[in-house]
Each structure stands twice: as C-alpha cells, then as structure tokens.
Amino acid sequence: MESDDEEFTGLILLSGLDKPGITQELFAVLAPFSITILDIEQVIISGRLILTILIGLNPNHEKAIEADLMDCAGQLDVDIATLFTRTAHSSIAIKQGLLHVVILSTKLKPAAVADLAGAITACGANIERVSRTASTPVTAIEFILSGSSQDIVSSALSPVAATHGVDISVSKGGLLRFAKKLVQLDVDSTLITQEVIELLAEKAGVGEQVKTITEAAMRGELDFEQSLRARVLLLKGLPESTLAEVADEIVLTPGAKTLIKTLHKLGHTVSIVSGGFSDVIAPMITTLGITHFRANKLSISQGFLTGELEGPVIDRAAKAQALRDFAELESVTMEQTVAIGDGANDLDMIAAAGLGIAFNAKPAVRAAADTSLTAPYLDSVLYLLGIPREAIEEG
C-alpha cells in the first residue's frame, strides 16, 4: 500500500562536455510528460557538466521518459543515467538546524576531506550538499550538514584541522547567516603586515628593545598597558614628521582591500580597533572608508613625541567594548558581529563576538577563537561568511 508521504520519483544524472543548450534540450524532452521538478543541482568542473534532476512522475510514464532521455543523450553526445523508484522525498529546504562547514587550504589533499567526512559521520551528522566556493588563492569547500549540533561538529572537526594543517569553520545556517554584520579587525599583523610601534621604533633607533617588549605582550606575558607605555616612552624625542613617513610604509595584508570592499558592497559594516596609534593609521582608515575606529593617541609637544599617551589605552577590554558600542550604533546584535585578531590583546573581543576568528594568530588565540585562518589572505574571511569567490569585489 502506498504511503501518503511517498511518491514515484525519477533521478536523472547527465554528464558530459559542457556546451550551450544542454539544459534547454533536456527539459524540452521532459516537458510533454506530467512531471514535477523536485530538485536540481548542476556543477561544471574543468569544462565538464554534471546535472542532476529529481522529478515526481506518473509511474506509467517511466519507460517512455527513459526512452526519450536516451535519444536525447545521443543527440547531445552526453551520458544520461536514470533511477525510478517509489520513495519518500525529503528536501534540504525544509530541514531545520542545518550547519555550514567550510574547509580551506592552499593545497587541499584527499586525506583531509576523507577524515573530515569520517568525523562528520562519526558525530551523527549527514552531508546534504557540497560545493566549492573558491579555488584561488585558497580552495574553499562548503559542506551543508543536518542531524547534529554546532558544538558537537566543531569538536569532532578540530582534530582534523590540526592533523592536516587546514582551516575548518562550523557555523549555523538560517536567515541570520545572511543578515547585516559588523566585522571588526585588529590592525597590527592583521589588517596590516607590520607592527606600527616597531616601525616607529626603528626610526627612533630602539627597534630591538621595543620588539622584545611587543613579543612578550602579544604572548600575554606582560600587562598590555604597562608594556605599551614602556614602549612609547622609548619613542620620546622622535620628530612628529616621522609619523607620516611610517604611515607611507604601512603594507596592507593581502586580501584586506577585497574583504572590506566586498563587505561594504553587501551592506555590512567594518570597524577597526588598534593597540597602535591613530596618528599613524588615520590616512589608511580614510582610504578604506572606515567610519568606526578606536586607537591610541600619541602625545606630541612642539613637534616631538613626549613618550606618553593621551586618553585611555585601547587594551583588550577596550577592544571588546568598542565592538559592543559599534554594534549598538549599527543596530547589529552581538550574534551578528565578527571579530578578527592575532594577539592576546584581541582575546576579549574575539570572545564577545558572534564569530571570533584568529588570523595567523598565537596558539592561545587560536585555542580561544571559534575558528582560525592560517593562509595569509584576509579575504578568506568572506568564505567563512558564506560569500563565494564569484560574489567578491576585487580590491
């Protein structure tokens, strides 16, 4: 006896060299029959087309449909396989609690994908769909999962990322994935490739002393404010004109312009927080079109640095507070915030954000973040947000 939730379905799989008109011809063959289209998936890989169609049909038409499809295959010079059966049709569109898993690597190996798939199965999840969202400069593959929770899947996939040296992100599906976001970036060694205070220190001839203090602070071994004031004191007497020189030497991290331009184009907001100095990064902030930013302010008197700071220090607590303040200004919930950083000074904002990303970060930061990126391309963040390469604005 036929169940109420079952219907007679046909699965059509077409493969062959891609050329214009294939989809039109295939559906023209199906058009005369009493058929309902239930699902369609198409992908083109290296010039070859793979097209799958799930249809609901009258079982009495099975032989006629199959015969016409075989004739169509000959005319188009493609392969067509069919499977007709009575089954309960379940659409991914109606499934709840879907998860998105993104794996990124500059050289993705089969063993990494195999272990990822095995870990997904072991934690009771099912892979519903797989698609490539980027191929250069990193390969990004997105898996849509059902049947498990974010925490369970994240825990299961963490060892896979460590073993194979790949980046893996797990996020929830649903409308919130596409809602407006506030993306906040640290500056030194995140948005830019250098540490601003080290550039200033080189001009002042105290590079090694400042670098030693910086490294200890980034590892969380020193109180940030004390270490910052100690480093700034070493800059006492540096001419104010040096700040413009250093501003011209700043190098943006690869993909930074692309990340910010794309986020702005899609209606998201980008903010910047820095334990460095607004005196140096202000021109860059203007060029990038950033409206929300906080950074430290150097004290200057008669054209020279005094070795002191003006106003409150932007430490790890201040960075997290900036994220909350900017989110409120933009009417964005904290769940829809993203924080990206590399050092101990970024830990609080990474913890406060809906998605905390460690970018080429210290081990303690990677351990605390929701996900980490090790490839040196800042626009890889876009793939974690579900934005494919084809939708990205080149910077």
N, C-alpha and C positions, 0 to 999 in steps of 0.2 A: 504494500500500500504506500502511495506517495505521501511524504511528509509535507505539511503546509510550508515549511521553511526551505524546501528543496525545489530545485528546478533543473531542467535539462540544459546543460551548458556545453559550449564548444570552445576549446582553447586553440587558437591559431598562432603558429610561430613561423614568421617569414624571415629569411636571412639571405643575404647576397650583396653584391656590389651596389652601393648607393647611386641612384640617378633620379632625376626629376620624374614625377608621375607615378611612382610605385604606389604610394598611399591612395591616390585617386583611383587607380585601376583596381586595387584590391577591394576598396569599399564599393566601387561600382558593381563588382561581381556579387557582393553581398546584398546590394540594395533591393533586388526583386523579391527577396525572401522576407518572411515575418521574423525579424531578428531584433533583439535589443542589445545595444552595446553596454556592457557592464564595466569594462576596464580596458585601458590601453596603456602600453609602455613602449617607448621607442628610444633607441640609442644608436649613435653612429661612432664606431671605433675604427680609426685608421682606414676610413673610406668604405667600411662595410656596415651595412644596415642590419639591425636586429629589431624586428617589430613584433610585438605580441598583442593579441586581442582576445579578450574574454567576451563571449556572446551568450545570450539566452535565446533559445530557439525551439521551434516545434520539432520533436524527435522524428517526425515523419519526413522532415526535410533534410535529415542528416546526409544521406547518400548523394542527393542532388547537390547540396552545398559542397561536399567534399570533391565531387567530380568537377564542378565548375572551378574550384580553387586549384585543382591540379592542372587544368587547362590554363588558368591564369599564370601559374608558376612557369609553364613552358613558354608562354608569350613574353613574360618579363625576364626570363632567364635567371630566376631565383629559386630557392628551395622553400617549400611550404609544407609544414607538418601540422596535423590536426589531432585533437583528442576530444571525443564527445563522451559525456557522462552525465549521470544524474547525481547532483551534489548540492550541498548547502553552500550558497555563495556568501562569502564574508568579505566585505570591502574594508580596506585600511581606513577609508574616510570616516567610518562610524566607530572605529576603535578608540577607546579612551586611554589616557595615560601614556601616550607614545613618548619615546625618548629618542633624541638625536645624538648619535655618536660620530665624532669626526676624528679620523686618524690622519696625521700629517707627517710627511717625511720628504727630505730631498732625494732619497733613494729608497723607495718603499719595496721591501722584499716579501716574497710569498710566505715565508715563515711567520712574519709579523701578522699578516692577515689571517693565516691559519690559526695562530694562537689567540688572536682577538676573537675570531668566530667560535673557537672552542670555549673560551671564557664566557662568552655570551650564552652559549648553550648550557654551560655548567651552572649558571646562576638563574636558569629557568626562563630566560628571555628568548624571543623569537625574532629573527631578522625579517622584516616586512619588505623593505626596499633598500637598494644600494645604488648610489650614484656618485660620479666624480664631479667635484665642484671646482677643482683647479688641477692644472698639470704643470705649471711653471710659475715661479721658480721652485715651488714645492708641489708635491702631489697631495691632494686632499680628497679623501673618500668619505662620504657620509652614509651611515647606516641608520635606518629608522627601525626602532625596536618596539615590541609590545611584550607585555607579560611580566615586567619586573619594575623595580623602583630605581630612582636615580642613585641613591646611596649604595644599593647592592651592586649595581652595574659598575659604578665608579670604583668601588673596592676591588671588584673582580678584574678590572682592566688596568689598574695601576701597576701591577707586576709586569704586565705585557709591555707597557710603555717603557719601564725601566730595563727590561731584558733586551728589547730590540732597539732602544735608543730612538723611539718615535714619540710624537706628541699625540695624546688622546684626550678629547674633551667629551663630557657627557652633559647634555642639557635637556630640559623638559620641552615638549612640543606645545602646541596650542597657540592661541592668538597672542599671548604675551611675548612669544619669540619674535614677533614682528612689530611690536609696539615701540613707540618712541623710547630711545635710550639716551642716557648720559654716560659718555665714555671719558673717564679721567685718566690722564697719563702723568707719570713721573717724567722728569726731564733728563737728568744726568744718566747716561748709559741706558736710557730707554727711548725717549724721543730723539735724543742726540747720542752720538757715539762716544762723546768725551765727558769728563767731569769738569765743569766750568771753573771750580775753585782751583783745580790743578793747572788749568791753562793760565789763570791769574798768577798762581804761584811760580810758574816758570818765568813769567815776566819779571817777578819780584826776586828771582834767584833763590827761592826757598822750595823748589819743587819736591825734593826728596823728603823734607820734613813734613810737608803738607800731605803728600801721598801716603806716608806711613800712618798718619792720624786718620785719613779718609778710609783706608782699608780696614782699620780696626773698628771704626764707627759703622761701616757697612756690614761687618760681620756681627754687629750687635754687642761688641765687647766694651764699647765706651758709650756713655750718655751722649746723645746726639748734640744737644745744645752746648754742653761743655766742650765737646770736640770741635764744633763749628766755631765757637768763639775763640778757641785756641788757634785754629787755622786762620781765621780772619785777622787776628792780632799779628800774625806773621806777615800780613799784607800791608801793614802800616807804612805810609810814605809812598805807596805806589801812585803814580800820576793818574788822575781821573781819565785822561785821554786813552789810557791803556784799556779801559772798559770797551770802547768802540773797536779797538784792534781785536780784542778777544771775540767780540760779537761777530766780527767778519770771519773768524776762524772756525766758528761752530759748523759741524757737519751733521746733518740730519741722518738718522738711522734709515737704511734702505726700506722703502715702503711707507715711510712716515707721511709724506705728502699724499700718497694714494689713499692711505687709511683715512686721513682727515677729510680730504676732498670727497671721498665716497660717502662717509658718514654725514657730512653736511648736505650732500646732494639728496640723500634719502630722508632728510628731515631730523636726523639725530643731532645731539649737542656734544661738543667736545670741550673738556676743560683741562687745564694744566695746573699742576701743583709742583713746587720745586723747593728743595732744601738749598738750592743755589740762589741766584741773585737776579731780581727784576731789572737791575741796572744793565745787565748783560743780555738777558733773553728777551727784553721788550721788543726790539725790532723783529725778531723771529716770530713772536706771538702775533704781532700786527700782520706780518706777511701771511701767516697761516690762517688768519681770520678768526682767531680765538677770542671770545668775549669774556669768559670766566677763567681767571687765573689767580694764583697766590704764590708768592715767593718772598724770600728775604730781601731786605734793603740795606745796602752798604751805607755807612756814614761817611760823608765827604765834607772836607773843610778846606777852603782856599785852594781847591784844585787837586787835593791829595786825599787818599783814603786814610781815615783816622785809626783803622784797626778795630773799629767797633761796628755794631749793627744798630739800625733804627727800627723801633717797633718790636712786636712779638716774634719769636723764632718760629718758623714753619717746621715743626718736628712731626713725628709720626701721628700724634694725636691731632695736630692741626690739619694734617692732610685728610684724615678721616672726617673731621668737622667740615672741611671745605667741600667734601663730597656730599655731605648731608645738606649743607647750605645751598650748593649749586642745584642739587636735585629739587629742593623746595622752590627755588627761583624758577625752575623749568617745569614745575608741576609733574615731576617724574618720581615714581615710587622707588624706594631703595632696591626693591626686587629687580627693577629695570636699570640699575646702574652697573657699570663695568669699571673696574679699577685695574690699571696695568703698571707694574713696577718691578724693580730688580733687587732692592736692598731692604735692610731691616727697617729703615725709615718708612717703608711703604706697607708694612705689615698690618697696621690698623685699618687703612683704607681698603686693602685687599680683603680683610675680614668683614668689613662693613658692607661691601658691595654685593650686589646680587650675583655677580660673576667676578671672581678675583683671578687675575692672570699674572703669573710670574714670567717675565720676559728675560731670557738669558740670565736667570737670577741665581743668587746664592742658594745653597742647599736648604737653609732654614726657610727661605721664602717659597721655594718650590714645594716644600712639605706643607706649608700653610695655605697655599693657593688652591682654588678649585681646579685649575689646570695650568700647565706651563707650556711655553713655547721655547724651543731651543734653536730653531732656524733663525738666522739673523735678518728676518724680513718682517717688519712691523705690520704690514698689511695682511699677514696671515691671520691676524685677529678677526678679520672680516669673515673668514671661513667658519670660525667658531660661532659666529652670529648668524650663520645660515645664508650668507651672501655669496653667491657663486662668482667665479672669476669673470664670467661674461657680463656681470652687472656692475663690475668695478670701474670707477673712474680713474684713469691713469693720471698719476701726479706729475 
